Amino acid sequence: MDRIAVDGTYVRVSSIGQPGDRAFVLVAGLGIAATYYERLAPHLNENGPVHALDLPGFAGVPKFGGAVSIERYADAVEHVLRELRLADPVLIGHSMGTQVVTEVAARNPHIRDLVLISPVTDDRARTIPKAAFRFLRSALHEPAAVRWHAVTAYALCGWHWFRRVLPQMIAFPIEDRAPHVRARTLIVRGEHDALVPRDWIRSLARVFPHAVLREVVDGAHSVMHAQADAVARLAVAHVEGRITDRGVGSLRRVRDDTTSSDLARLGPKDAWLVVKSRFTELFGMAEGDDEQLERAKSAHAVAMADGDGIPVDPDDRRAVVDEVAPEVRKHD
C-alpha cells in the first residue's frame, strides 16, 4: 500500500499481483473505498498487477482544498499513472469512477482498453431526486454485504464532502467526452441497476467509438462485487481481444452462478474474520493508519478467498489472521 502525493493531498494505492504485461487500475465511485473491488481484483491479478485507488475525500484520504470536479479527480489519476510508470494500463471505473477514467482516456489516446461498470449519469436523470430514487431502487437488489460497504463508506466520507461532490457527478456529461476516447470500451451493467438503464448504455454505445455492451443477470449497481467472476471474465476477455462485437447491437446477457458476496457462503471463522477485519479497516481509514489498514485488507482478502475457493498459502493465512483476529486460530 502506497500514498502518492497529489494536489495538496494524496491518493492511496492498494496493489496486488505480480508484474505483468498489463496493469489494471481500478477507480471506485462516489464516497466509496477501493474495498469495493475486493472480490474483483483477485480475479484479475493473474493477468498482471492490480492497483486500486482511494481518491481524495474518500476512504479516510484527506480532501482536496478548494473546488472539486470530475476533471480534478482525473488529474489525480493521471498523476498516479505517471508515478507508477504505467505506460499502457487497463482503466476500470465504477459509477462515478467511470466518469473519471473516461476523462483520463479522452486526454490520453494511447490508452488502449477501458472498462466502465455501471456508468453514470443517465441524461434523463440528472437531478439529485431522480438519481437518488433510482439508486434506492437498485439497492433493493444488492446483497447485504454491499449495502454494509456503502453505509460505512458514506459515513467515513462525511455528508459535507458527499454533498459537494454529488452535484459534480450528476452533472458530468460523460457522453460529451466519449467521442474523444480512442480505447476499446467495455460497458457493463447489472440487470437490476435502475440507475443505469439499458437505454442509457445503448446511447453510450453510439458515442464511444469502440464500445461493446454486456448485462450481468441478477446484478445491480455494484455488479463487480456481487457478480465478480462474471465481470472479471468479461474484463479479461475484452483486454485479450476475445470480444469482437461492438456497437448498440452488441448488448448480450451473461450469467454468474459461481459467486455470492454475502457472508452466508462463509464458515463461522471466515465470517468472523470478515467482520473483524472490516472494523479494523474502518479504524485504520479514520486514523490514517495505512499499516493497520493493510493488515485488515489482507485478512479480509484471505477470508473472502476461502469463500471463493481461491487458494491461499497456509503460512500467509496464518500470519494475517494472527495479526487481526488471533482468536480465530485459538479455536483451530
N, C-alpha and C positions, 0 to 999 in steps of 0.2 A: 504494500500500500504506500502510495506516494502523494505528496502535496506539490502541485505545480502552481507557483505564484502567477497571478494574472490580475491586472486591473485593480490593484489595491486589496485583493483578497486571494483566494486560491481555488483550484479545482482538486478534489480528492479523487485519486485514480486507484481503483482496485483491479489487480491484474492476476490472471491465472493462465496456465498453459505454457507450453514450451515454444521456443522460437520457431516460426514457420514462414511460409511464403506470404501469407496474407494475415494481417491482424484485423480483428473485429473490434470496433469502437462502439460502445453502447451508451445511448443518451436517453435518460428517463424523462417522464412527463412532469407536469406542474406539481411542485411540492413533494415529489416522490424521490426516494433514495434509490441508489443503484441496486439495492437489495431486491427490487422488483424483478431484476434479471437473474436472480439466484438459481432458478431452475433452467433457464435458457443457456446461460454461459457454459455450464459443464458439457452441454451437448455440442457446443461449438469449438471448444478448446482443443479437440483432437485435430482440428484443421488449421490451427495457428493460435497465437496468443489472443486473449480476450481482455480488453480494457473497459471497465465500466466506470462511468464518470458521475460524481456527485457535484453538481454545479452550485455556484454561489447562491446562498439563501435557502438551500435545501439540505436535508440530512445533517444539520448542525454546522454546515460550512458558512462562514461569515458572508453577509450580504454585500452586494455592490453598494458603493456610495453613489448618490445622485440618481439620475433617471435610469430606468430599466427598460429593455426591449428585447425582442427575439434576436435582433441583429447583434445586440451586445453579448448575448449568450453565444451566438455563432462566433463572434470574435474570440471568446474564451476557448471554445472548442478548437478553432483553428490554431490558437497558441499552443494548446496541448498537443495537437498533431505534430507541430514543429518541434516541440520539446522532446517528444517521444521518437522523433525522426521516423515517422510513418509516412512513407512516400506513396503507398497505394493501399490505404485502409478500406475495409468494408464498413460503411457507416450504417448503423441501425438505430432508429429512433422510435420511441413510443409516445403517442398522444402529442403533447407539446414538443417532445423531443423530435418528432417528425418535422416540425417547422424549423427547428434549429439545424438539423442535419441537411434539410433541403436547402436552406440558406447557405450552408457551408459548401454543399455540392454545386450550387449555382455559381458561387465565386471561384470554384476550383474545377475547371473542366477536365483535369487529369484524373479525377476520382472516377473509378470505373463501375462501382457497384453500390447501390443504395437500397436499404430495406426500410419501408415505412409500415409500422404496425399501428393500426387504429389512428390514421392521420386525421387531425382536426384543423379547422372547424368547418363543418358543413356551411356553405354560404347561405343556406336558408335558416340557420340557427345561430346567427352572430349577434345574439343578445344574451346577457347573463341568465335571465329567467329561462329562456328556451334551452340553452345549453345545460343548465342545472337540471331541468326536468328530464331531459334525455339521459343525462348521466345517472340520475337516480333510477330510471327505468332499466338501464343497463346493469346497475349494481345489484338488482334483484337476482340476476343470473350469475353473479360472481361467487366463488367458493368463500367460505368464512375466512380462510387464511388470507385471501386477497383483501377482503374488507378490513381485516385487522391491520394489514400492512398500511392500507390507505389512511385509516384513522390515526395511527401512531405517527405516520409521516407528516400528515397535515398538521397535527398538534405540534410537532417539532418545528415545522416550517413557520408556524405562527400566522394568525389571522391577518395581521398588518401587512406582512410581506405577500401572503397569498392574494390579498385584495389588490396589491399593487401590480402583481404580475398577471393576474387573471384577465383584465381587460386587454392586455397586450396579446395574450394568446387568442382570445375571442376574435379580435380584430385582424389578426395577421392574415394577409391574403396569400396563402400558400400557392394558389393557382397562378398568381402573377409571377412567382419565382420559378415555377415548374418548367416553363419553356426554355429556361436558361440552363437546365440540368442536362448534362451530356451522359450521365451514368445510366446504366441499365437499372431500372427501378422496380423492385418487387413491392406490391402494396397488399397488405394482409388485413382482413377484418374478421371479427368474430360474428357468428350467425346472429347473436342476440345483442349486438352493440348498437343501441339506439342512437348513440352519439355520432356514429359513423355508418350511416345507412348505405345500402348498395348503390343507390343512385349517385351518392356523393363520390364513391370511389370510381364509379364509371365515368363521372365527369372529370376526375383527376386523370384517368387513363387517356382522355382526349387532349390533355395539355402537357403531360410528361412525354417527351419524345420516344422513350423506350420503356413503357410500363407494362407490367403483367399483373393480373389480379387473382387473388385467392381468398376464399372464405373458409374458415375453420368451423365445422359443425359443432354446435353446443358451446362455442366460445362467446365471450362477451368483450368488454373493452380491454380487460387485462389478459387477453388471449395468450400472450407469450409466457404467462405464469401458469395458468390453469391447463393449457394445452402446449406445454413447452416442446415436447417431442415433435409435434407436427410443425410448429413454427421453425424449429431448428432444421428439420429436414428440408423444408422449403427454402430457408436461407442458404443452406449449403448447396442444394441443387441449383439455386439461382446463381450463386457465385461460380460454380463449376460449369455453368453454361448448359445445364441439362433441362432447363425450362426454356423452350424456344418460342412458344406462342406469346402474343402481346396484343395490346390494344383493348378497346372496350369489350370485344367479344371473347376476351381471354379469361373471364371470370369462371373459376372452377371451384367446386366444394371439395374439401379434404377432411378426413376424419382423424381423430386421435383417441384411440381406445386404450392406450397403454398407460396413461398417467392420470394422476389426481393430485391437486395441490393441497388437499385437506389433510389434517392430522390423522384422520381415521385410518389411513393406509399404513401408518407407522405403528411399531410396537411401543409399549409403555415407556421404555427407556429412551428411545429416539424421540418420542413425543415430548418428554420432559426436557430433553436436550434442546429441542427446538424452542420451547417456551423460555427456558433459562437463557439460552444464547440470545434470543430476541430482546429480552430485557437488558442483558449485558450490553448489547449493541446500542440500544437506545441511550443508556447511560453514557457510553463512550462517545456517541454523537453529541449529546448535550454538553459534555465536559470537554469536547475537543481532544479526547484521548485516543489517538489513532492506534496505539498498541492494544488497548482494550478492545477497540472496535475490530481490529484484525483478528484477535483471538476469538471474538464472538462470531464473526463471519465464518471462520474456519470450522468452528464447532457446529454451526448451523448447516454448513455445506456437507459436513460428514453425516449428520442425521438425515438430511434430505437425500443424499446419495444412497444411503441404506434403503430408504423408501423407494427410490427409483431404480434400485438394482445396479447402481454404478459401483464397480469395485473400489475399495479404499484399502490402502496398505494398513495392516493391523497396528504397526508401530506408530504410524501417523495418527490413526484414530485414537489410540491410547493417549498420545501426547496432547492432542487438542481437547479431549474430554477431561483429562486431569486438570487442565488449566481453567476450564469454565464450569464443569459440573462433576467434580470428583466423586460426589455421592452416587453417581451412576455406576462407576466402577466398583464401588464398595459392595454392590449387590450382584456383581457378576459371579 
